[in-house]
Each structure stands twice: as structure tokens, then as C-alpha cells.
């Protein structure tokens, strides 16, 4: 038999399989999951099989969606099945199915069904009942610029209409997430992940797709981190925990912002007749093996829209999709043509995040595109850069699922290369900015194009990209164009229609101004000040990430004795008293060891620890966001 990949598994199927195991078998589960690596083979009828020894065979029979969505689709030949270690291990080794691959559910479940909570939900009396205390300090005192408050009080949150089932689902999510945070990556094995998956399924049944998605991102992050995957950064997993805990807290407390529930699947609404203009193409490459392209479009009143084509296939798919046909309303053009042209869409359907749908009633007609120097596209580059950055970061923060900041346009002068990025200055008296690669894969054109641009100091460019929300004054360019009226700028081929997609088009020497005869090779330029890197907030970030990596014990050990003073003193010297107090509170809670009535040490509640961690994490995010925004001034 040929080797095969395990099909995705619905969260509730894995959660039920783990719950059915005895305590003795649960201790062996992680080792059994690791044993499944490379053992999957193709079976009859589209099944996938994993053999343990000579006489034990686990068979997965995915449904029409390609995912295992029912318990009966996973069977084992051993005598203990279905409550056996083999079946649970194979399900634990399989990827988690996306929400789109799962059967739809009603937004609200009967109260009778909601009365049967998961083991985590059964402990909901420990769930949070009040908002985290706001910090006593702010980033404004350190950066001399206004910053958002560390956290909103209960009175500032707009109440949402939550059902009792949704509140209970939020409590279950909070408890499962708190336990996972206390365990950390080192102890966050399949059993801990299964509790999160059960809570995610409860949220799905209660009509909370945003909370479900946040829980699934944490589970995938834990798996990737435990496998030491290259695509997983500890900072990303820290942000995923922060998002999950903050959302679960709001739901469990009975108050939530209007967008806390989220939208089930991708809801498209009728947009009537819509004229959109192409801006650029962006390669899409995920750590889970998906690849493709997203073409960014500009609609009426400056609204951003996208048309995406993302499927399994990895880097090969991402490279080839740039010239693939656009599957939208019978439009006869490819993504390269759409990025430099436009569409008149009749019967358009548009999702909340701007994605254009390809329903049966949609009809699309190609129209002429416009140069970036023409309206309405030119307005993107005329907006003050700090105002544009603030709007882009706010749009990214409000997006469901962490889609990232909106696009930003500006004109810059390249100063030169510095280490792994370029240093430029926004024209018109703007701030110095760093241009970093948007997609670092060596087979994509981003890195080579940015390296070539760095060889021409003094070059002026019109840049369209995304501001990096985690770095001071950093832009990740997706496309570039000549600056109108400038002499020392790009000279692009006519067929490119005045712009170059940095992920697909490759810049050549004749696209740049000719260097003067005898000019020396450009030397590296010094990097400018970085207020975010220079601030001692990195100490708080390191403490939070230590908790994600090593759990509660790692936080306690990292802030004992002299280390606790080394944590708080630099923060106070920089005027970040709020961050210092919250970090000290987190360290104290992590090191707390309560005793029972007989004086014996007992495990501390993960609830209070999760509250302390979340409060510090929310404050850190607000402080760093204020410094990032100030760096664009």
C-alpha cells in the first residue's frame, strides 16, 4: 500500500475518543500519537489505515467533505474498541478539521441539550464573573503619546444578547483555556487539547463560531509548538491564547462586544452592482499545506475587496495560482489580469471581510483598470501615513480570525539596506520606515525583489503593503509602482500597467534608473531607533511567552528572587508602572501554593492564574500598539 495523509477529524470526535479512555491509557496517549507518524496507508474505498503490530488496524473512512465527522467513521480491530488507545492515538495524530468541513448546526441549541456540560463546563462555578482589573499605568506615560486603555471596564462594554447556552459555552471555553495555559506547551498534550476541542464543539453548538475558531487556533498552535514546527512562533501562540481567553471571558461574564459571537461560516450578503478595480496579487502559503493567491481590489468609497483561490498544494500551488483563471461570475480573465484590470459585478455577494462570492446569480464583466496615479486609487497614497496606519491596524484588530491589518499605501525614498530589511523614508516629511519581506519563502519573488530594490539608494517608490502590528514603523510591501513625476524611480514594462506584484513579478536591472558611471556599490545604512525594541516591555513579553511555553511553573521560576526585581525595576524606571505591577501580580499568582485544611499543598486554581496572565497580556498589547502607532509619527 502507498503512504497517505490522515484526513482531518472533527473536534468532537477526538474529544469523545479521549474522554472514553481510562486514566492509565491517557498517560500513554502522547507516546501513541507520536508512534503514528508515517504509518498511514491508503485502504479500500478511500479509507486510510494505520496498523499497530500484526493484528491491530485502525481505519478512518472520511465523509463527503473529506473529514471524519462521526465516531463511526473511525474503527479499530482490537478488543477494547472503540474505547482503545489505538483509535484515540490515530485521531489525535490527524489534523483538526476546519469549520467549513463540518456539517452546519443551528445557531441555538435546545436548552435540554445545553444542560449536559462537558467535564470542563461542569466546573463553571470557577468561571470568571467580573472583568479583569484595569492596569494602574499606561503606555502614554512612557511614549508621550495617547494609548488605548489596558482593558475596558464592564460599563464600557456593549452588552450582547447572549443565550444561557452561549454563556455556559463561554464558561466551558474559559475553564479549558485556563487549564491549557497553566499546562503550557510542555504539558499541553492530546488530553489537554481534547478538553479544548470539546469546549470548541460546545461553542459551535451554541452558535459561537468566533470562539470556536479561537479555540481551534490554540489547539493547532499547541500541536505545532510541540512538534517544533517551523511555521509556529511562540508569539503567535501567545496571541492566540490572549484572543481565546479574552473572548471566553466576555462570553462567560454575560457581556460581550457586538462582534463576539461572530458569523457562522462565511456569510455573503447581496451587494447589487459593484465596480471593483485591481490593486495587486498576493501569494498565499499556509503551514498546513494550502497555497494559492489573493487578488486585492478597491471598491466604491475606498472599500477593500478580495478574490481568493486557495487550495491544498503548498508552494507549487501558490506560484501557479498567480495566473490561474478567476472563478467569479464567468469572468474571462486570470488573477494577473484582474490585479491590473477591474470587474463590473452584477448580483455581487460580499462577505463581512470584503471577499467577493461566486454564487449562481453573480455575473462579472471585465473593465479597464486604472493606474495607481489615477483616482480613486491615487487617494490611497494621499492619506497622511499615521492616519492610514491607525485605520489599518484598527481594521485588523476588529477582523474575525486574525486576518491582519488592512492595506496601506505611501510614497517612500529608499535609503539603503540594513541587515534583513530596507530602510526608507516616507516622502513629504514622513517618518523613517522599515520595509520587510511579506512572504519569506525562497521560491517566491519577495526576497529577491526587495534585495534588488535595496541596491538603489535614493530610489523613490509608491508602495502598497501591510503595516506590521508587532514592529515599530514597519511595512511589508505587496506591490510597488513608480512615483508620478519623479525621475529617480522605477521604469516598468508597459504590459505591467505601471505596477509590480512583488510576490510574482521579478524586477530586473533595466527596471531601475541607470547608476552613474563609477558609482561605488551602496554600503549598508545604520538602522534607526526602535522605540518598541528599546522599551523594557520585552521583559513582560518574555514572561508571558515563558508561561505559554512552560506553563504556570515556568512563570513562577522566571520571577523568583533577584529575577523578580530585574523584571519590575526597569519597567518602573521607564514609567511603565502599570506593566510592572501586573507582571509582579502574575508572578505572585503563578508562585502561589495554597494548602488544604490539613496543611497539605494543593494545586492552585488555574482560574486566578489565567486572569492575571490575561490582564498582563491585554495591557502589553495596548502598550505595544501605542508605541507602534507613535513610531509612524
C-alpha positions in Angstrom: 0.0 0.0 0.0 1.1 3.5 -0.7 1.6 6.0 2.1 -1.2 8.5 2.7 -2.1 11.5 4.9 -4.5 11.2 7.7 -7.8 13.0 7.0 -9.0 15.9 9.1 -11.0 15.0 12.2 -13.9 16.9 13.7 -13.1 18.3 17.2 -15.9 16.4 19.0 -14.8 13.0 17.5 -11.3 13.3 19.0 -12.7 14.7 22.3 -15.1 11.8 22.7 -12.4 9.3 21.9 -10.0 10.8 24.6 -12.8 11.1 27.2 -13.5 7.3 26.8 -10.0 6.3 27.8 -9.1 5.2 31.2 -6.7 7.3 33.3 -3.9 4.7 32.7 -4.4 4.9 28.9 -4.4 8.7 28.9 -0.9 8.7 30.3 0.2 6.7 27.3 -1.7 8.7 24.7 1.0 11.2 23.6 3.5 8.5 23.0 1.0 6.5 21.0 0.2 9.6 18.9 3.9 10.1 18.1 4.1 6.4 17.1 1.5 7.1 14.3 3.9 9.3 12.3 4.4 7.9 8.8 2.2 4.8 9.3 -0.9 5.9 7.4 -1.6 3.9 4.2 -4.4 4.0 1.7 -7.1 1.5 2.2 -10.1 0.3 0.1 -12.9 2.7 -0.8 -11.0 5.9 0.0 -10.2 4.9 3.6 -6.9 5.5 5.4 -5.5 2.8 7.7 -2.9 2.7 10.5 -1.5 -0.6 11.7 -0.3 -1.3 15.2 1.6 -4.6 15.4 0.4 -7.6 13.4 -3.3 -7.8 14.3 -4.5 -4.3 15.2 -5.7 -2.0 12.4 -7.3 1.4 12.7 -9.4 2.5 9.7 -10.6 6.1 9.0 -13.4 6.5 6.5 -13.9 10.2 5.9 -17.2 11.5 4.7 -18.1 13.5 1.6 -16.3 16.6 2.9 -13.1 14.6 3.3 -13.2 14.8 7.1 -14.0 12.3 9.8 -17.1 13.9 11.3 -18.7 11.0 13.1 -17.4 8.5 15.6 -18.5 5.6 13.4 -16.1 6.7 10.7 -13.1 5.7 12.9 -12.9 2.0 13.9 -10.3 -0.3 15.4 -10.0 -4.0 15.2 -8.8 -4.5 18.8 -11.0 -6.0 21.5 -11.1 -2.7 23.5 -12.5 -0.7 20.6 -14.0 1.9 20.5 -12.5 2.8 23.9 -9.0 1.9 22.9 -5.7 3.7 22.8 -5.1 2.9 19.1 -8.2 4.6 17.9 -7.6 7.7 20.1 -4.0 7.9 19.0 -4.8 7.9 15.3 -7.5 10.5 15.8 -5.1 12.6 17.8 -2.4 12.4 15.1 -4.8 13.6 12.4 -5.2 17.3 11.7 -8.2 19.2 13.1 -11.0 19.8 10.6 -11.8 23.4 9.6 -15.3 24.7 10.4 -16.2 24.7 6.7 -15.7 20.9 6.5 -18.1 20.3 9.4 -21.9 19.9 8.9 -23.9 23.0 9.7 -25.6 23.3 13.0 -28.4 25.5 14.3 -27.3 28.8 15.9 -29.1 27.9 19.1 -29.5 24.5 20.6 -32.3 23.3 22.8 -31.9 24.0 26.5 -32.1 20.3 27.2 -29.0 19.7 25.1 -27.2 22.5 26.8 -27.9 21.1 30.2 -25.3 18.3 29.6 -22.0 20.1 30.0 -18.5 18.8 29.3 -16.3 18.0 32.3 -14.7 21.4 31.9 -18.1 23.1 31.9 -19.2 21.2 35.0 -16.7 23.4 36.9 -18.3 26.6 35.7 -18.7 27.8 39.2 -15.0 28.7 38.9 -15.6 30.6 35.7 -14.9 34.4 35.7 -17.7 36.7 36.9 -16.0 40.1 36.7 -13.8 41.8 34.2 -10.0 41.9 34.7 -8.9 44.9 36.7 -7.6 47.7 34.5 -4.0 48.5 34.9 -2.8 51.3 37.0 -0.4 52.6 34.4 -0.5 53.2 30.7 1.9 53.3 27.8 1.2 57.0 27.3 3.5 57.9 30.3 6.4 56.2 28.6 5.8 57.2 24.9 4.3 60.7 25.5 1.5 59.7 23.1 -2.1 58.7 23.7 -2.7 55.0 24.0 -5.8 52.9 24.5 -6.7 51.8 27.9 -5.3 48.5 29.1 -8.8 46.9 29.3 -12.4 48.0 29.2 -14.5 48.1 32.3 -17.8 46.3 32.3 -19.7 49.5 31.9 -17.8 50.3 28.7 -18.7 47.0 27.0 -21.8 47.0 24.9 -24.0 44.1 26.2 -24.8 41.5 23.6 -27.9 39.3 23.5 -26.4 36.1 24.8 -28.4 33.0 25.5 -27.9 30.9 28.6 -26.3 28.2 26.4 -23.8 30.7 25.0 -22.9 31.9 28.5 -22.3 28.3 29.6 -20.3 27.6 26.5 -18.1 30.7 27.2 -17.6 29.4 30.8 -16.5 26.0 29.4 -14.1 27.6 27.0 -12.6 29.8 29.7 -12.0 26.8 32.0 -10.5 24.7 29.3 -8.3 27.5 28.1 -7.2 28.3 31.6 -6.2 24.7 32.2 -4.3 24.7 28.9 -2.5 27.9 29.7 -1.5 26.6 33.1 -0.1 23.4 31.5 1.8 25.2 28.7 3.2 23.7 25.6 5.3 21.2 27.6 2.3 19.6 29.3 -0.3 20.6 26.7 -0.6 17.1 25.1 -3.5 15.4 23.5 -5.6 15.2 26.7 -5.4 18.9 27.3 -6.1 19.6 23.6 -9.1 17.3 23.8 -10.6 19.4 26.6 -10.2 22.5 24.4 -11.8 20.7 21.4 -14.8 19.7 23.5 -15.2 23.2 24.6 -14.9 24.4 21.0 -17.6 22.0 19.9 -19.8 23.3 22.7 -19.3 26.8 21.4 -20.2 25.6 17.9 -23.4 24.1 19.1 -24.2 27.3 21.0 -23.7 29.4 17.9 -20.3 30.9 18.7 -18.2 30.4 15.6 -15.7 33.1 16.6 -15.0 31.5 19.9 -14.8 28.1 18.3 -12.2 29.4 15.8 -10.1 30.9 18.5 -10.0 27.6 20.4 -9.1 25.7 17.3 -6.2 28.1 16.6 -4.8 27.5 20.1 -5.0 23.7 19.6 -3.3 23.9 16.3 -0.6 26.2 17.8 0.0 23.8 20.7 0.4 20.9 18.3 2.8 22.8 16.0 4.8 24.0 19.0 5.1 20.5 20.5 6.2 19.2 17.1 8.7 22.1 16.9 7.1 23.1 13.6 8.8 25.8 11.7 5.6 27.6 10.9 4.7 28.2 14.6 6.1 31.2 16.5 5.7 31.4 20.3 4.5 34.9 19.9 1.7 33.7 17.6 0.6 31.1 20.1 0.7 33.8 22.9 -1.6 36.0 20.8 -3.9 33.1 20.2 -4.2 32.4 23.9 -4.9 36.1 24.6 -7.7 36.1 22.0 -9.3 32.9 23.2 -9.2 33.9 26.9 -10.4 37.4 26.3 -13.3 36.2 24.2 -14.3 33.4 26.5 -14.1 35.8 29.5 -16.6 38.2 27.8 -19.0 35.4 27.0 -18.8 33.7 30.4 -19.4 37.0 32.1 -22.6 37.6 30.2 -21.3 40.7 28.5 -19.7 40.9 25.1 -19.0 43.2 22.3 -21.4 43.0 19.3 -18.8 41.0 17.2 -18.0 38.5 20.0 -20.4 35.8 18.5 -19.0 36.0 15.0 -20.6 34.8 11.8 -21.3 31.2 11.1 -19.2 30.1 8.1 -18.7 33.0 5.6 -22.0 34.8 5.3 -22.4 36.7 1.9 -24.8 39.5 1.5 -26.2 40.9 -1.7 -24.2 43.9 -2.8 -26.1 44.7 -6.0 -24.0 46.1 -8.9 -20.4 46.6 -7.9 -17.4 48.0 -9.7 -14.0 47.0 -8.4 -10.5 47.9 -9.6 -7.5 45.7 -9.3 -4.6 46.6 -6.9 -2.3 43.7 -6.6 -1.8 39.9 -6.2 -0.6 38.3 -3.0 0.7 34.7 -2.8 -0.9 32.7 0.0 1.1 29.9 1.7 0.0 28.3 4.9 1.8 25.9 7.3 -0.9 23.3 6.8 -0.1 22.8 3.1 -2.5 25.2 1.4 -1.4 27.5 -1.3 -2.9 30.0 -3.7 -3.4 33.6 -4.4 -5.5 36.6 -3.2 -6.2 39.4 -5.5 -6.8 42.7 -3.7 -9.4 45.1 -5.2 -10.7 48.6 -4.5 -14.4 49.2 -4.4 -16.7 52.2 -4.0 -15.8 54.7 -1.2 -12.4 53.1 -0.8 -13.6 49.7 0.5 -11.2 46.8 0.1 -12.4 43.6 -1.6 -10.6 40.3 -2.4 -11.0 37.4 -4.7 -9.1 34.3 -3.4 -8.1 30.9 -4.9 -6.6 28.8 -2.1 -6.4 25.0 -2.2 -4.2 22.2 -1.0 -0.9 22.3 -2.9 1.7 24.3 -0.9 4.3 26.4 -2.6 3.7 25.0 -6.1 0.0 26.0 -5.9 0.9 29.4 -4.6 3.3 30.1 -7.5 0.9 28.8 -10.2 -2.3 30.4 -8.9 -1.0 33.8 -9.8 -2.0 33.2 -13.4 -5.0 31.0 -12.8 -8.4 31.9 -14.1 -10.7 33.9 -11.8 -13.7 31.8 -10.7 -16.2 34.7 -10.4 -19.4 35.1 -12.5 -17.9 33.8 -15.7 -15.3 36.5 -15.9 -12.8 35.7 -18.7 -9.5 36.8 -17.2 -6.9 35.4 -14.8 -5.6 36.8 -11.5 -2.8 38.7 -13.2 -5.3 40.4 -15.4 -7.7 41.2 -12.6 -4.9 42.7 -10.5 -4.2 45.2 -13.2 -7.8 45.5 -14.5 -11.2 45.5 -12.9 -14.7 44.0 -12.9 -18.2 45.1 -13.1 -20.1 42.6 -11.0 -23.9 42.2 -11.2 -25.7 40.5 -8.4 -22.5 40.7 -6.3 -22.3 38.9 -3.0 -19.9 40.3 -0.4 -18.8 38.8 2.9 -18.2 40.9 6.1 -14.4 40.9 5.4 -14.8 42.0 1.8 -14.5 38.7 0.0 -16.5 38.5 -3.2 -18.7 35.4 -3.6 -19.1 33.3 -6.7 -22.8 32.4 -6.5 -25.0 31.3 -9.3 -26.6 34.7 -9.8 -23.3 36.5 -10.0 -22.2 37.9 -13.4 -18.9 39.7 -13.9 -17.7 41.7 -16.8 -14.0 42.8 -17.2 -13.5 46.6 -17.3 -10.4 48.7 -17.8 -8.2 49.1 -14.8 -6.6 52.4 -13.6 -3.0 53.4 -12.9 -2.1 54.0 -9.3 -1.7 57.7 -10.2 -5.4 57.9 -11.2 -8.4 58.3 -8.9 -9.8 56.5 -7.0 -6.6 54.5 -6.4 -4.4 57.6 -6.0 -6.4 58.6 -2.9 -4.8 55.6 -1.1 -1.4 57.2 -1.3 -2.5 60.8 -0.5 -3.8 60.0 3.0 -1.5 61.0 5.9 0.5 58.0 6.8 -0.1 58.0 10.6 -3.9 58.3 10.0 -3.7 55.4 7.4 -1.7 53.2 9.8 -4.2 53.8 12.6 -7.1 52.8 10.4 -5.3 49.7 9.0 -4.4 48.5 12.5 -7.9 49.1 13.8 -9.4 47.1 10.9 -7.0 44.2 11.6 -7.9 44.2 15.3 -11.6 44.0 14.5 -11.3 41.3 11.9 -12.6 37.9 12.8 -9.9 35.3 12.8 -6.8 37.5 12.7 -6.8 38.4 9.0 -4.2 41.1 9.7 -4.2 44.8 9.1 -5.7 46.4 6.0 -3.6 47.6 3.1 -1.6 50.8 3.4 -0.3 53.0 0.5 2.5 55.5 0.7 5.4 57.0 -1.3 8.9 56.4 0.1 12.5 57.1 -0.7 14.8 54.1 -0.3 17.8 54.9 2.0 19.5 51.5 1.7 19.7 48.0 3.2 20.2 47.3 6.9 20.6 43.7 8.0 17.5 41.8 6.8 15.4 44.7 5.7 15.4 48.0 3.9 15.3 51.5 5.5 13.2 54.1 3.7 11.6 57.4 4.5 8.0 58.4 3.7 8.1 61.4 1.3 6.6 64.7 2.4 8.4 64.8 5.7 7.2 61.4 6.9 8.9 59.1 9.3 11.6 56.5 8.5 10.2 53.1 7.9 11.5 49.6 7.6 10.5 47.5 4.6 10.5 43.8 5.4 9.7 40.8 3.2 6.0 40.0 3.2 6.5 36.2 2.5 10.0 34.9 3.1 9.7 31.6 1.2 12.8 31.4 -1.1 10.8 30.3 -4.2 8.6 33.4 -4.1 9.9 36.6 -5.6 9.5 38.8 -2.5 13.0 38.4 -1.1 14.8 38.8 -4.4 12.8 41.9 -5.4 13.4 43.6 -2.0 17.1 42.8 -2.2 17.3 44.4 -5.7 15.4 47.5 -4.6 17.9 47.9 -1.7 20.7 48.3 -4.2 19.4 51.6 -5.4 19.6 54.2 -2.6 17.6 57.3 -3.4 15.1 55.4 -5.4 11.5 56.7 -4.8 8.7 54.2 -4.9 4.9 54.1 -4.5 4.4 51.1 -2.1 1.2 49.2 -1.2 1.5 46.8 1.7 0.6 45.9 5.2 1.9 47.7 8.3 3.3 45.2 10.8 1.4 45.5 14.0 4.2 43.9 16.0 7.1 46.1 14.9 7.8 49.8 15.0 7.3 51.7 11.7 7.5 48.5 9.6 5.7 47.9 6.3 5.5 44.6 4.4 5.2 45.6 0.7 3.0 43.6 -1.6 3.4 45.7 -4.7 5.4 48.8 -5.9 5.0 51.4 -8.7 6.8 54.5 -10.0 6.1 57.8 -8.2 4.3 60.1 -10.6 6.6 63.0 -11.8 9.8 61.6 -10.2 12.9 61.0 -12.3 14.7 58.6 -10.0 12.0 55.9 -9.9 11.0 52.6 -11.5 10.7 52.1 -15.2 8.3 49.2 -15.6 7.2 47.4 -18.8 4.0 48.6 -20.4 2.4 45.2 -20.0 2.7 45.6 -16.3 0.4 48.6 -16.4 2.5 50.7 -14.0 2.9 48.3 -11.1 4.9 45.2 -10.0 3.5 42.5 -7.7 6.5 41.7 -5.5 5.3 38.1 -5.0 5.1 37.2 -8.7 6.8 39.8 -10.9 10.6 39.8 -10.8 12.3 43.2 -11.1 15.3 43.3 -13.4 18.2 45.8 -13.8 16.5 47.7 -16.7 13.5 48.4 -14.5 15.7 50.8 -12.4 17.4 54.1 -13.1 20.9 53.7 -14.6 23.6 54.3 -11.9 26.1 57.0 -12.5 29.4 55.9 -14.1 32.0 54.9 -11.5 29.5 54.9 -8.6 30.5 52.8 -5.7 28.4 49.9 -4.5 25.9 51.0 -1.9 27.0 50.5 1.7 24.7 49.2 4.5 22.9 52.0 6.2 22.5 52.2 10.0 19.1 51.2 11.3 17.2 54.0 13.1 15.9 53.9 16.6 13.2 51.4 17.5 11.0 52.6 20.4 9.3 49.3 20.7 12.6 47.3 20.9 14.2 49.8 23.2 11.3 49.8 25.7 11.6 47.3 28.6 8.2 45.8 27.7 10.1 42.9 26.2 10.6 41.6 29.8 6.8 41.3 30.1 6.5 39.7 26.7 9.2 37.2 27.7 7.4 36.4 30.9 4.1 35.8 29.1 5.7 33.6 26.5 7.5 31.7 29.2 4.1 30.9 30.6 2.8 29.7 27.2 5.9 27.5 26.7 6.4 26.1 30.1 3.1 26.7 31.9 2.5 28.2 35.3 5.6 26.7 36.8 7.9 28.4 34.2 6.4 31.8 35.2 7.0 31.2 38.9 10.6 30.1 38.3 11.3 33.0 36.0 10.3 35.6 38.5 11.7 34.3 41.8 14.2 36.2 44.0 16.5 38.6 42.1 14.8 37.8 38.8 11.6 39.5 40.1 13.5 42.7 40.8 15.1 42.5 37.4 11.7 42.3 35.9 10.0 45.2 37.7 12.7 47.8 38.2 13.5 48.6 34.6 9.7 48.9 33.9 9.3 51.4 36.7 12.3 53.4 35.6 10.8 53.7 32.1 7.5 54.9 33.6 5.7 51.7 32.9 4.4 51.2 36.4 1.2 49.5 35.3 3.1 46.9 33.4 5.4 46.4 36.4 2.5 45.9 38.8 0.7 43.5 36.5 3.8 41.4 35.9 4.5 41.2 39.6 1.0 40.2 40.2 1.2 37.4 37.6 4.5 36.2 39.1 3.0 36.1 42.6 -0.1 34.2 41.4 2.0 31.7 39.5 4.1 31.0 42.6 1.1 30.8 45.0 0.8 27.3 46.6 -2.3 27.0 48.7 -2.8 24.4 51.4 -5.9 22.4 52.5 -7.4 22.3 56.0 -4.7 19.8 57.0 -1.8 22.0 55.8 -1.1 19.9 52.7 0.0 21.6 49.5 -2.7 21.5 46.8 -2.8 22.6 43.2 -3.8 26.3 42.9 -6.8 27.2 40.8 -6.0 27.9 37.1 -8.8 30.5 37.1 -6.9 33.2 39.1 -3.7 32.5 37.2 -5.4 32.8 33.8 -7.0 36.1 35.0 -3.6 37.5 36.0 -2.0 36.3 32.7 -4.8 37.8 30.6 -4.7 41.2 32.3 -1.0 41.5 31.8 -1.3 40.3 28.2 -4.1 42.8 27.3 -2.1 45.6 28.9 1.0 44.6 27.0 -0.8 44.6 23.7 -2.2 48.1 24.3 1.2 49.4 25.3 2.9 48.0 22.3 0.2 49.1 19.9 0.6 52.7 21.2 4.3 52.6 20.7 3.9 51.1 17.2 1.4 53.8 16.3 3.7 56.6 17.7 6.6 55.3 15.6 4.7 56.3 12.4 4.5 59.9 13.5 
